[in-house]
Amino acid sequence: MFFRNKFYYGLFSALIISTATVADESVVELDDVIVTAPITQKISEFVTPVTVLSDEELRLKVGHSIGETLKNELGITSQSFGPGVGTPIIRGQSGSRVKVLNNGVGSNDVSAISPDHASSVEALLAERIEVLRGPATLLYGSGLMGGVVNVLDNRILGKLPDKLVTSTLEQRFDSVSDETATVMKVEGGKSALAYHLDGFYRDRNNMDIGGSAIDVKSAQVTDPSLNVIQNPQGFINNTSAHAISGSAGLSLVGDPGFAGVSINRLENNYGIAPDGSGGDLTRIDLKQSKYDFKSELKKPVNFAELLQTKLSYTDYQHTEIADGVASAFFTNKTYESRLEMTHNPVGIFKGLLGFQALASDFAAINKASNAVIVPETQTTSYGVFALESFKTGVLANQVGLRVEDTALLPESMQSLNYTPVSASVASVWDLNEKNSLNLAITRSQRAPQVQELLVDGYHDATRSYEKGNINLHEETSYNLDLGYKFKADWVKAQLDLFHNWAVDYIYQQRNGQFIQGAAVLESRQADATFMGYESKLVFPVLQNKWGFVDLTLFSDFTRGQFVNDTDVPRMPPLRFGLQLDHSVGLWASSIRLTRGEAQVYAGEYDTPTTGYLLLSMDTQYKVLGVKGVDVMVFAKANNLTNELIRNSTSYLRNYAPEPGRGVEIGFRVSY
């Protein structure tokens, strides 16, 4: 009853406010934003929710990770594992159900297989971040119930810059962990040659928090044998980190298209919050080299508008170091290739066809004992996909289809084969200039990934003994998404409802047992349902010589349950709040208050989290065209009330709260 009351109260309020807007007769024109993934398209033409961050908005929201950067967007939270890790959660889905891309190609690290593994895609370098749902996700993978996060950094330029040399320098300082971060980019071109250079360096100390690091009572619920002898106040021990990265890209650009290559090197060393028992302190030393090729050919044949090719090789590894001794070692070497052809209109249909191939070599061992955690496994996957758009009467439609063949060949074991098939259809109905409805239906399948199937060993960073299940089979989900939008000169409204039915949903769950003193996490399958909503109202409350002021009211919610009425673990709570935005000339500021309700549906052998209030502010000022130099100065104040927030989506909720009060200042200079 508690769930029903809260859910329907929030939903009913959002519906009442949204539908009440229909009475207004004025019209407002919204600026169109071009989405570059998967195909160039206006946001107004998309038939499912799309989130885009770019320019000054992105610079203000950039965090320590992709998850932290996106965590305030509707329907998106961060699966934190201390400040070193933050992967995005979309509508309660994470891991392999949310694919993080770098310039349209998979990151091909191991962040999707375990919550302690950081993503190799860096938010500091992003020029644009796009979050896609619905049919468009089928271009990049199967079983993406959450969606696709595409991070664009212009590593391979597809257009010739206007100048021989342009450069950007960005510097940040964050008081919550004494973090300094420096980003540099240089790019340009002449004749038909374009180049791009970038790099960043980040260094931070232990992170400040608003209370005790460890919730001893809750921690002992999940581990009764835990004896906490160290519980620091006001900070989390062993959360310092440093990272460095550099990239270089070169491309040949002409009227027929372009072709380019790039290389990137990333080194990241970060700590994992301890359990307070006085045991080993674990750090993760991550290294990755990535090589990419990208080409685009316009009108290669009569029936094609565009032919795009992407090739990538990723050499990833990380070592988990316990008190200076190397222990768990993960390695993943991956080749990925994509071929996409945008065809000329065929009758009412316009879209693209494509082929994707992936081959990886993954293994995990314990260097200290030589014990195998995950046997070396060769994985090959081949997928064909299509995305088509067409109009029928008042409806704008989009359909997608993807068929894959995936094979895993573990060392000294028989091969495992899967054939996921996914399809999606979506439509948007523009009732008039102010009102529109959209509906999307998706049937999505996902093959179990290597760690879910084959892991069997102690994992230092998660302080758990993980056991896979070789009998897992494809996970199938049926997803329904219904949305409504209204726009007028006095209000903009958006409401999205979703209901997902997942058959044989794969998840990791404590089973109440312990091996070698560590809680056992096992891979399981069960039918589950997910339902929820996202809503937003934007009111322009002031427009005069003193500037523009907008008031935004927002709320989102996700509820996950198994068919036996138990709870899916690590779900985000109900959130709602308000934001005031002010802009005048080249100065812009905002203040945001978010209420997160208690998450009482924690899941078996997990613990609930309490509610919180999160207050934050930001401001920025731009100075344009001073001797050809543009300058942006910005500042952010986070968690102003120093609230002790425990993230319900985090495995480490009882050991690593969210950041306490902090101020971040920075500047960005572009020439």
N, C-alpha and C positions, 0 to 999 in steps of 0.2 A: 504494500500500500504506500509505503514511503516513496518508493521509486515512481509509482504511478502518479501520485500527487505532484511531485516535483516536475516530472517530465511533462505531464499534460498542462500543468499551470504555465510553464515556460512556453510550451508550444501554443497554447490557447492565446496567451498574451501576444506572442509574435504574430499569430494569424489575425487577431483583432486589429492590431495596430497597422499591419500591412494592408489588409483589405479595406481599412478605413480610408486609405489614401486614394482610392479610385474616384472619389467624388471631385477631385481637383481637375480643373480644365486647362491649366497652363502647361506649357511644354518646355523642357530643357534639353539642350543638345549636349550629349556627353562626348568628350574627346575619345577618339578611337586609339587603341593601343595595339600595335602590331605584334603578334605572337610568332616567333621564329621556329618553334618546335610544335608539331612536326612539319607543318607547312605554313608559309606566310599567310596569315589570316587575321582579320579584325576580331577583337574580343567579342564584339556584339554579334558576330557570326557564329561563335561557338555555342554548341547546344548543351554543354555541361559546364559546371563551375570551373573557372580558370583563375589562378592567382599569379600575378606578375609583380615582381619587385625590381626596380631599376632606378638609376640616377640618384637624386638626393634621398629619396625614401629608402633605398637599399643601403646607402652609406650610413644612415642613422640606425638601421635595424641590424647591421652586421654584428654577429656575436662570435663567440669562440668556436662555433661549429655551425653546420648547416641547420641542425635541429634548433639550436638557440636562436638563429637568425629568423626562422620561420615560426617560432612558438606562439607568437601573438596573432597569427593569421587564423581566420575562422576554420575550425575543424582540424587544426594542426597543433600538435604539442611536441615536446622533445623528450626522447628517452635518455635522460641523463644517466651517466655512470661516473659521477663526479664531474668536475669542469673539463677534464680531458676528453670526454666523449659526449656527443649529443647528436643522435640520429633522429630524423623526423618520424613522427607518428601521425598518420592521417586517418581520421575517423576510427581510432583505436587500432589501426593496423600498422605493423612495423616489419623490420627484417626483410625477407624476400617478397613481401607483399607491397613494399614501397621501393621503387627502383630509383637510385640516385645516379644521374648521368652527368658527364662532363662533356659539354659541347656535342650532345646527342649520342655519346658512346658510353657504355657502362664504366663505372669506376673500377670494377674488377679487383677490389680489395677484398677483405673478409669482414667488413662491417655488418653485412646482412646476416651473418651466421652466429654472432654472439654479441651481447650488449656491451661488453667491455672493449670492443674493437672500434677504434675511431675511424671515421671516413677519411679517405685520402683526398676528397674534394674539398677545397679550401674556400670558405666564404669570403675571406679578405680579398681574394683575387677576382671575385665575381663582378661582372659588369651588369648581369641580369640573371634573375632566377625565375623560372616558370614552373608552376605546379599544374599538371594536367590530370584529368579524370575522364572516365568514359571511353568511347571507341578509340580515341587517339592513343591511349596507353598500349593498345595491342600492337602498335608499331615497334615497341621496345621490349615486350616480354609477355608471358602468360601469367595468370594468377595475380595480377597487380590490383588487388581489391582496394588498396589505399590510393594508389596513383603513381605518377612519375614526377620526380623533381629533376629538372634540367638546369644545370649551372653553366652559364656561358661566360667565357673569359677572353674571347677574341684571340686565342692562342695561334690559330691559323686564320689569317685575314682573307676574307673573300672579296674585299673591295680595296682599291688602291687609295691610301690616305691622300689628303690634299697637300700635305707637307712632307718634306724629307725626314724631319724629326719632330715628333710630339712626345711630351713626357708628362708623367704624373707622379707626384710624391704624396704619400699619405702617412701621417704619424698619429698614433693613438696612445693614451695612457689611461688605465683603469685602476682606481684606488682599491677596489674590492680584493684584488690580488697583486697589487703593485705591478700590473702588467704593462709592458711596453710592446708596441707592435709597429713595424715599419713596412710599408708597401711601396714598391717602385715599379713603374712601367715606362717603357720607351718603345715607340713604334713609328713607322713611317714608310715611305715608298717613293720610287721614282721610276719613270718609264713603265715597265711591266713588273717590277720587282717590289714586293712588300715584305716587311719584317716586323717581328714582335719580340720584345724581351720583357720579362717580368720576374719579380722575386719578392719574398717577404721574409721577415724574421720576427718571431714572437718569443718573449721570455716573461715568465710570471712566477710568483712565490705562492705559498699556501693561500687558499681562499678564505676570506672572512665570511662568517655566518652570524645569524642573530640569536645564538644560544648554544646549547650543547651539540656536539657533533653526533653523538650516538644516543638514540632513543633506546635505553637499556632494556626497559620492560618489553617493548615490542620486539627487539632483537632476540631476546631470550624466548619469546613465543615460537619463533622459527628455528631457534637453536638453543634448546634447554641447557646444554652443557657449556654455553658461552660464559666466560668469567671476564667481565670488563674491568680492567685495571687502569686503563688510560682513556679518558674521555675529555678531550680538550674543549675549552669554553671559548666561543667567539671565532674559531677557525677550524678548518679540517686539515689534519696532518697529511703529509705526503701527497699534496695536490699541486705541487709546483710542476712546471713544464717548460720546455723550450722546443721550438720548431723552426726549420729553415727550408726554403724551397726556391727553386729557380727554373725558369722555362725559356726556351728560345724557339721561335717559329719563323719559317721562310716560305713565301708563296709566290707563284707566278700568276699574274692576273691579266686577263685580256677580254676582248669582246665575247669570245665563245664561252668563257667561264674562268675557272681558276684551278690550280693544283698546288698543294702545300704540304709541308712536313713540320713536325714539332717534336721537341724532347722536353721532358719534365723530370726533375729529381726532387723528392721530398724526404726529409728526415724529421721525425717527430718523437720526442721522448716525454712521456707523461706518467704521473703516479696515480695509483688506485687508493681510494680511501681505506684505511685499516679498520679492523673490527674491534679494536680496543683491547684485545687479549694479550698484547705484547708480543705477538708472533711476527712473522716475516712482513716486511714492507715490500710491496710489489710495484715495480715500474715496468712500463712497456716501451720498448725501443723499436720504433717503426721505420722502415726504409722502403721506398718505392721508386722505381724508374719506369717511365711511361713514354712510349714512342707512338706517334700518330701520323697518319696520312689522310688527307681529305681532298676530294676533288669535286668539281661541279661543272657540268657541260650543258649548255643551253641548246635546245632543239637538236639533239644528236641524230634523230631520225624523224620521219614525217609524223609519226603518231605520238611522239614524246615531246613534252615541253622542257623537261629537265631530267638529267641523270646525275645522281649523287653517289659517290663512293666514299666509304670510310673504313680505314684499316687501323688496328690498334694492337700493340703488344705491351703487356703490363707485367713487370717483375716485382712482386710484392713479397715482403717478409716482415715478421715482427717477432721479437723475443721478449718473453715475460721474465723479468729478473727479480728474484726474491732475495732480498738482503745481499745483493751483489752477485748472486749465483744464478746463472742462466737456467731456466726451467722450461716451461712450455714454449715451443717454437712452431710458428705457423708460416707456411710458405704457399704462395699461389702464383703460378705463371700462366698467363691467359693471352690467347690470340682471339681477337674479335674482328669480324668483317661485316659490313652492311652495304647493300646495293638497293637504292631507292629510285624508282622511275615515276615521275609525275607525268601522267598521260594527258593528251588533248581531250577536251570534252567528247564524250561518247553519248549522244542523245542528251538525256538530262543529267548524266553522271560526270562528275569531275573528281579526281582523286589520284591516288598513287598505289603502286604495287611494289613489293620489295622482298628481299631475301636476306636473312641474317644467319651467320655461322659463328660458333664459339667453341673453342677447345681450351681446356684448362688442366693443369696438373697441380693438385692440392694435397697437402699433407700436414699433419701436426704430430709432433713427438715431444717427449720430455727429455731435454738435453741432460739433465742431472742423472736420470735413471735409465735413459734410452728406452723408456716405455712408450709404446705407440698410443697416442690419443685418438687420432683419426688415421687410418692406413692411407698410404699414398694412393690417390684415385685419379684416373684419367676420365674427364667428362667431356663429351662432345654433344653439341646441340645444334640442330638445323631448324630454322623456322621460315615459313613463308607467310606474308601478311598483305592485307589490302585495307585501304581506307577510302571510302567513297562518300561524296556529298551530293545531294540533289534536292530539288524543291518539288513539292506536290501541293498545288493549291496554295493555301495559307501557311503550310508547314515547310520549314527548312530542316532537312534530315541528314543524318550521318550514320553510316554503317561501317563496322569494322569486323575483320575476321583474321584469326591467326591459328596456324597449325604448326606444332613443333614435334620433333623427334629427339628425345634426350636419352643418352646412354651413359651410365657410370660403370667404370671398370676398376674396382678396388684391387689392390695388390693381393694375390693369392686367394681371390674370391671370384665367384661367378658374376657376370655383368648384370646390371639392373637397367631395365628399359621402360620408358614412359612415353606416352603420346598425348600431351595436353592439347585440347581443342578449345578455343575461346571465340566468342562472338558477341557483338554489341550493336545495339541500334538506339539512336537518340533523335529527338525531334524538338524543335522550338516553334512555338506559335505566337506570333506577334498579334495580340488581340487588337491593339491600336498603337498610336505613337507612344503611349505611356505604359501599357501593360503587356507582359509576355509570360508565357508558361513554357516550361521545358520538362521533358520526360526522357529518361534513359533506362534501358534494360540491358543488363550484361550477364552473360553466362561465361564464367572464367574458370579455367583449370590451371593448377600449379603442380609440377613434379616436386617431390620432397628433395631438399638439398642435402649435400653430402654429410654435414654434421648432424642433421636430424636423423639420418639413417645409421651412421657408422661410428659416431663418437662413443668412446668407452675409456674414461680415464679422469684423473684429477686435474682440474683447471684452476691454476693459482689465482688468477685475477678475479674470478667469480667465487672463489673459495667454495667450490662445489665439485661433486663427483657427477659427471654428466654421462648419461647412458642413452644411446640412440636406439632406434627400432628399425631393423632392416625390413620389417613387414609393412612399413608404411606404404600407402599407395596415393594416387593423385588426390589432391584436395579440389573440390568443386564448389564454386559459390555462384549464387543467383542474386544479382544486385538490382535494386529498384531505386531510382533517384528522381524525385519530383521537385521542381523549383518554380518560384514565382518572382518576378521583378516588376517594380514600378518606379517611374522616374517623372518628376515634375519639378517646377522651380522652387517649391517649398519643402520637398522631401524626396529622398531616394530610398527605396525599400528592397530588401532581398530576403527570401526565405527558401531554404533548401531542406527537404526531408529525404531521409534514406532508410532503407530496410534491406539488410543483406542476410540471406540464408546460406550458411556454409555447411556443406556435407563433407564429413571426414576432415574437419579443421585440424591442422597440425599445430601443436603448441608444446612448450616446455613447462613442466610443473614439478614442484617438490612433491615427493611421495611420503614424507615423514620419516624416511630411513636415513641412516648415516653410514658412510664408508670412509675409513681413515679419518674419522672425526669431521668429515665434510657432509653437508646435506646433499642428498641424491636428487639430481634434476633429470627427469626422464622425458623422452619424446612420446607424445600421446596423440591420438586422433579421436575426435568426437564431433557430432553435429552441433552447430552453434548458430545463434542469430545475433545480429547487430542492428540496432536501430538508433536513430537520433536526428538531430537537426542542427542547422546553422542559420542565424538570422542577424540582420543588420538594418538599422534605420539611420539615415544621415539627414540632419536638419541644418540648413544654412540660417543661423540665427542672427547674423550681423553682416551687413555689406554697406560700408560707407567709407569716408575718408580715413577712418582709423583702421581700416583693413577688413579682412574677411574672417568670420568665426563660424566654424561648423561644429555641431554636436552630433556625435555618433553613439548610438546605443547598440550593443552587440550581445550575443549569447550563442553558445554551442554546447552540445551534449552528445555523448555516446554511451550506449548501454550494451554490454555483451553478456550473453547467457548461453550455457550449454542446455541441451534438450532435457537433461535431468534436473534442471533448475539450479544447478550450481553456477558460479560466476566465472567468466573468463578473466584470468589474472591480468593485472597491470593495465587497467582501463583508465582513461582520463576522467576527471570529475566534471560535473556541470559547472560551466563558467558563464558569467555575465558581467557587464560593466558599462562604463561610459568613457568617452574620450572627447576632449575639447581641442580643436585645432585652430590656430590663429596665424594669419599671414598678412604682412603688409610690405609691399615692395619686395626687397630681397631678403627679408627676415621672416622666418617661420618658426613656430613653437607649438608644442602640444603637451597636454597632461592627460594621463590615463589611469583609471582606477578599475581593477579587476577583482571580482569576488570569485574564488574557487570554493565550491562546496566540499564538505567532507566526502571522501570516497569510502563508503561502508561496504561496497561489494568488491572486496579485495581478492577473492579467490581462495581456493583450498590451500592451507598452510602458508598463507600470506597475511599481512596485517593491514588494517584500514589506515587511512590518513585523515588528519583533521583539516578543516576548512582554513582559508586564509584570505587576507586582503593585500593586494599588491598595488602600490602606488608608484608611478614613475613619471618623469618629465623629460623633455628634450627641447633643444633649440638649435637653430643654425642660422648663419648669416653668410651671404655670398657677396663677393666683390668681383665684378666682371670686367674684363678687358683693360686692366691696368698694364700698359706696355705689353699687350699680348698675353698676359697671365691672368687666369681665373683662380680665385681663392675661395674656399669654403671653410668656415670655422664652425665647429659644432661641439655640443656638450650634452651629456645625458646623466640624469640622476635616477638610479634604479633602486627599487625596494626602499623607498624613503622612510618607511616605518620600521625598518630592520626586522621584518617578520621572519619567523623561523618556519620555512616552507618545506614540507616533505612531498616529493613528487610521486604521485601514485603510479606513474608509468615506469618508475625506476626500480631495478633490482636492488639498488643500494639505498632505498628510501630511509632505512633505519640507521644508516651510517654516514650518508652524505647529503645533507639538506641543500637546497638551492642557495644561490649567493645572497649575502646580506646587503646592508646598505653600501652603496658605492657610487662614485662619480666617475664618468668617463669623459675625457676631453680630447679633441683632436683637430687636425686641419688637413685639407687636401688642396694641393697646388697643381694646376694643370697649365701646360704651355703648348 
